[in-house]
Amino acid sequence: MEKTILNLQPESVWFYFNEICKIPHPSKKEEKMIAYLLEFGKAHALETHTDKVQNVLIRKPASKGYENMPSVCLQSHIDMVCEKNSNVQHNFNTDPIKPMIDGDWVKADGTTLGADDGIGMAVQLAVLASESIEHGPIECLFTVDEETGLTGAFALEPGFLKSKILLNLDSEDDGQLFIGCAGGKDTVAVFTYTEDKTIPQGKAYTINVSGLKGGHSGDDINKGLGNSNKILNRILWNAAKECGIRIAEIDGGNLRNAIPREANAKIVVPTAKVDSFIYIYNTISSNIKNELLSVETNLNIEIKETSIPEVLIDETTQQHLLDSLYVCPHGVIAMCADMPGLVETSTNLASIKKVGNEILVTTSQRSSIESAKDDIVDMVDTVFRMAGAATSHGDGYPGWKPNIHSTIMKITKDAYQRLFNEEPLVLAIHAGLECGLIGEKYPEMDMISFGPTLRGVHSPDERLKIDTVERFWQLTLEVLKNIPS
């Protein structure tokens, strides 16, 4: 019989993770998962609440002998990033995720797995359903729309939670305990263009960039991964400069918090410049592949001749767009001086979308220092305003300042060492966690974040290391059992 995730241990955690995979729960469309959680609370006779944005809170009384312990909140987010390979047919609004075992890992079939943060939810549900584990009073908070707007954490109201200790179950490295995170803010640039008639004497081509690893724009930004938008624009910028190519269509990337993996454009090349264009395309493509050879082994840059489009983006807007994309920073801006190896400040050139007569460029900035975050936001904003684009920003979210004297950090660190006979790393993370916003609403909350090992998060390469799930479960139980009275 083929082994499925239901055969894995701990059985209850994998059972609930499998249940979660069955239920579509994209960001901003989590209603089916919310209904499941509410029904779960009712079925287990547990106190269950929702707030004005449909965050779900389920409370469980202490087990016998642990009634004098303080309440602890376990927290994860309901939504998942929805990314798939271009050749995969999948509707995230209706289709279940199909988890499969691949050696030491669990992954999905050409889509994101949703272990971010489905595995955190699964541990919460397994804790709530268990009649045998030892714990004080528990609150399980499931927040909505973490991935695209931190909506649930933003809307969290003081008084909704009773706990003053919080375990955030949304980290991605076994053996690493997180006590701080970066804050972030988005910058969106809008170019408004007019339509030009096509070049009468020309050939049309599509250029496609694919095969990049992509990944989380916080966790993976320091890995030197390729950015499909940058790669495509480099080709187009050089071809426009040398050959006068014109753009009819352009599209790249999807989510603000994912390093873009794919991008494409439809262009027209003047007939007299076709040979020169092909030479430039081949040269730039070869250079890029060579530069990224050690990190992007599957990078594919493909060109095909196609039918001539009827209209083009006007030449002035095209030049402003290509110039701004060329100089727009992407990647690590500064490393943290106090914590070696930690990215302090970064920016992600996330997506380019042509909608109506507008071209929308979405970027995302992060920093663990608020003033540095504002500085990189201003830098990106200036790049696009100088090119004539209208710019706007999201609300942003605060970072989570590390507390090296945290009680829950010491309890968790000691528990990890006791269980696995090795000392965990205590770190801050460059990704955004909801702890920053929760701490803003609950200033006395003592927080820590931990989880199993995930890789390729926010991309179809997302995978969850099987043996670390059991360690994640054991650590959660050990921490709950050792909260001081």
RAFEN-V13019 format. One record per residue. N is the residue number from 1. RES is the residue in three letters. PHI is phi in whole degrees, 0 to 359 (NA if undefined). Layout:
BEGIN
n	res	phi
N	RES	PHI
N	RES	PHI
END
This chain:
BEGIN
n	res	phi
1	MET	NA
2	GLU	295
3	LYS	283
4	THR	242
5	ILE	294
6	LEU	290
7	ASN	272
8	LEU	274
9	GLN	247
10	PRO	286
11	GLU	303
12	SER	293
13	VAL	294
14	TRP	291
15	PHE	299
16	TYR	288
17	PHE	296
18	ASN	296
19	GLU	298
20	ILE	298
21	CYS	298
22	LYS	287
23	ILE	254
24	PRO	301
25	HIS	209
26	PRO	296
27	SER	305
28	LYS	72
29	LYS	226
30	GLU	265
31	GLU	301
32	LYS	291
33	MET	288
34	ILE	299
35	ALA	300
36	TYR	298
37	LEU	296
38	LEU	295
39	GLU	293
40	PHE	301
41	GLY	301
42	LYS	296
43	ALA	296
44	HIS	261
45	ALA	54
46	LEU	251
47	GLU	299
48	THR	226
49	HIS	223
50	THR	232
51	ASP	250
52	LYS	293
53	VAL	253
54	GLN	79
55	ASN	302
56	VAL	250
57	LEU	234
58	ILE	239
59	ARG	252
60	LYS	231
61	PRO	294
62	ALA	295
63	SER	285
64	LYS	300
65	GLY	94
66	TYR	242
67	GLU	295
68	ASN	273
69	MET	289
70	PRO	289
71	SER	292
72	VAL	237
73	CYS	258
74	LEU	263
75	GLN	226
76	SER	213
77	HIS	248
78	ILE	282
79	ASP	279
80	MET	226
81	VAL	285
82	CYS	248
83	GLU	232
84	LYS	217
85	ASN	291
86	SER	297
87	ASN	268
88	VAL	257
89	GLN	269
90	HIS	203
91	ASN	252
92	PHE	293
93	ASN	281
94	THR	230
95	ASP	267
96	PRO	287
97	ILE	284
98	LYS	249
99	PRO	287
100	MET	216
101	ILE	273
102	ASP	230
103	GLY	67
104	ASP	271
105	TRP	234
106	VAL	248
107	LYS	221
108	ALA	250
109	ASP	266
110	GLY	80
111	THR	228
112	THR	300
113	LEU	275
114	GLY	82
115	ALA	294
116	ASP	267
117	ASP	237
118	GLY	299
119	ILE	287
120	GLY	295
121	MET	299
122	ALA	297
123	VAL	295
124	GLN	301
125	LEU	295
126	ALA	294
127	VAL	296
128	LEU	296
129	ALA	278
130	SER	289
131	GLU	250
132	SER	238
133	ILE	279
134	GLU	259
135	HIS	193
136	GLY	279
137	PRO	301
138	ILE	234
139	GLU	243
140	CYS	246
141	LEU	256
142	PHE	244
143	THR	263
144	VAL	264
145	ASP	51
146	GLU	289
147	GLU	288
148	THR	249
149	GLY	196
150	LEU	51
151	THR	302
152	GLY	297
153	ALA	292
154	PHE	300
155	ALA	272
156	LEU	301
157	GLU	258
158	PRO	305
159	GLY	97
160	PHE	293
161	LEU	260
162	LYS	262
163	SER	288
164	LYS	243
165	ILE	232
166	LEU	228
167	LEU	255
168	ASN	276
169	LEU	256
170	ASP	229
171	SER	256
172	GLU	229
173	ASP	217
174	ASP	301
175	GLY	88
176	GLN	233
177	LEU	250
178	PHE	251
179	ILE	235
180	GLY	193
181	CYS	207
182	ALA	280
183	GLY	267
184	GLY	210
185	LYS	203
186	ASP	260
187	THR	234
188	VAL	244
189	ALA	249
190	VAL	237
191	PHE	261
192	THR	258
193	TYR	238
194	THR	252
195	GLU	265
196	ASP	255
197	LYS	290
198	THR	293
199	ILE	290
200	PRO	294
201	GLN	247
202	GLY	195
203	LYS	241
204	ALA	255
205	TYR	221
206	THR	252
207	ILE	242
208	ASN	237
209	VAL	251
210	SER	208
211	GLY	85
212	LEU	285
213	LYS	287
214	GLY	63
215	GLY	135
216	HIS	284
217	SER	287
218	GLY	259
219	ASP	298
220	ASP	253
221	ILE	292
222	ASN	265
223	LYS	266
224	GLY	70
225	LEU	289
226	GLY	288
227	ASN	246
228	SER	300
229	ASN	293
230	LYS	294
231	ILE	296
232	LEU	299
233	ASN	295
234	ARG	299
235	ILE	293
236	LEU	295
237	TRP	298
238	ASN	293
239	ALA	292
240	ALA	292
241	LYS	295
242	GLU	266
243	CYS	235
244	GLY	68
245	ILE	295
246	ARG	235
247	ILE	259
248	ALA	258
249	GLU	221
250	ILE	209
251	ASP	202
252	GLY	198
253	GLY	68
254	ASN	220
255	LEU	256
256	ARG	297
257	ASN	256
258	ALA	236
259	ILE	292
260	PRO	293
261	ARG	257
262	GLU	226
263	ALA	203
264	ASN	208
265	ALA	213
266	LYS	246
267	ILE	229
268	VAL	238
269	VAL	246
270	PRO	305
271	THR	307
272	ALA	292
273	LYS	251
274	VAL	299
275	ASP	298
276	SER	296
277	PHE	297
278	ILE	300
279	TYR	296
280	ILE	296
281	TYR	302
282	ASN	297
283	THR	293
284	ILE	295
285	SER	300
286	SER	296
287	ASN	298
288	ILE	296
289	LYS	299
290	ASN	294
291	GLU	295
292	LEU	258
293	LEU	304
294	SER	282
295	VAL	244
296	GLU	232
297	THR	289
298	ASN	253
299	LEU	302
300	ASN	233
301	ILE	239
302	GLU	235
303	ILE	235
304	LYS	219
305	GLU	285
306	THR	217
307	SER	287
308	ILE	290
309	PRO	286
310	GLU	281
311	VAL	227
312	LEU	231
313	ILE	292
314	ASP	301
315	GLU	296
316	THR	295
317	THR	297
318	GLN	303
319	GLN	294
320	HIS	297
321	LEU	298
322	LEU	296
323	ASP	297
324	SER	292
325	LEU	295
326	TYR	293
327	VAL	269
328	CYS	299
329	PRO	292
330	HIS	214
331	GLY	111
332	VAL	286
333	ILE	260
334	ALA	206
335	MET	261
336	CYS	282
337	ALA	286
338	ASP	275
339	MET	232
340	PRO	308
341	GLY	92
342	LEU	268
343	VAL	290
344	GLU	271
345	THR	223
346	SER	207
347	THR	214
348	ASN	236
349	LEU	278
350	ALA	274
351	SER	208
352	ILE	229
353	LYS	227
354	LYS	262
355	VAL	230
356	GLY	60
357	ASN	256
358	GLU	234
359	ILE	242
360	LEU	257
361	VAL	247
362	THR	252
363	THR	230
364	SER	221
365	GLN	247
366	ARG	223
367	SER	196
368	SER	276
369	ILE	245
370	GLU	300
371	SER	293
372	ALA	290
373	LYS	298
374	ASP	297
375	ASP	295
376	ILE	288
377	VAL	299
378	ASP	296
379	MET	297
380	VAL	295
381	ASP	303
382	THR	296
383	VAL	306
384	PHE	281
385	ARG	293
386	MET	297
387	ALA	271
388	GLY	90
389	ALA	276
390	ALA	273
391	THR	241
392	SER	212
393	HIS	225
394	GLY	286
395	ASP	294
396	GLY	77
397	TYR	214
398	PRO	280
399	GLY	280
400	TRP	242
401	LYS	287
402	PRO	299
403	ASN	243
404	ILE	287
405	HIS	257
406	SER	300
407	THR	292
408	ILE	292
409	MET	296
410	LYS	295
411	ILE	300
412	THR	291
413	LYS	298
414	ASP	296
415	ALA	296
416	TYR	298
417	GLN	295
418	ARG	294
419	LEU	287
420	PHE	243
421	ASN	55
422	GLU	210
423	GLU	271
424	PRO	283
425	LEU	278
426	VAL	252
427	LEU	223
428	ALA	253
429	ILE	238
430	HIS	280
431	ALA	289
432	GLY	276
433	LEU	240
434	GLU	292
435	CYS	302
436	GLY	300
437	LEU	288
438	ILE	296
439	GLY	295
440	GLU	293
441	LYS	279
442	TYR	232
443	PRO	299
444	GLU	271
445	MET	291
446	ASP	266
447	MET	234
448	ILE	213
449	SER	233
450	PHE	207
451	GLY	184
452	PRO	278
453	THR	273
454	LEU	238
455	ARG	225
456	GLY	66
457	VAL	299
458	HIS	73
459	SER	220
460	PRO	294
461	ASP	273
462	GLU	306
463	ARG	211
464	LEU	239
465	LYS	283
466	ILE	299
467	ASP	292
468	THR	284
469	VAL	293
470	GLU	296
471	ARG	294
472	PHE	301
473	TRP	296
474	GLN	298
475	LEU	296
476	THR	301
477	LEU	293
478	GLU	294
479	VAL	294
480	LEU	300
481	LYS	286
482	ASN	245
483	ILE	293
484	PRO	290
485	SER	290
END
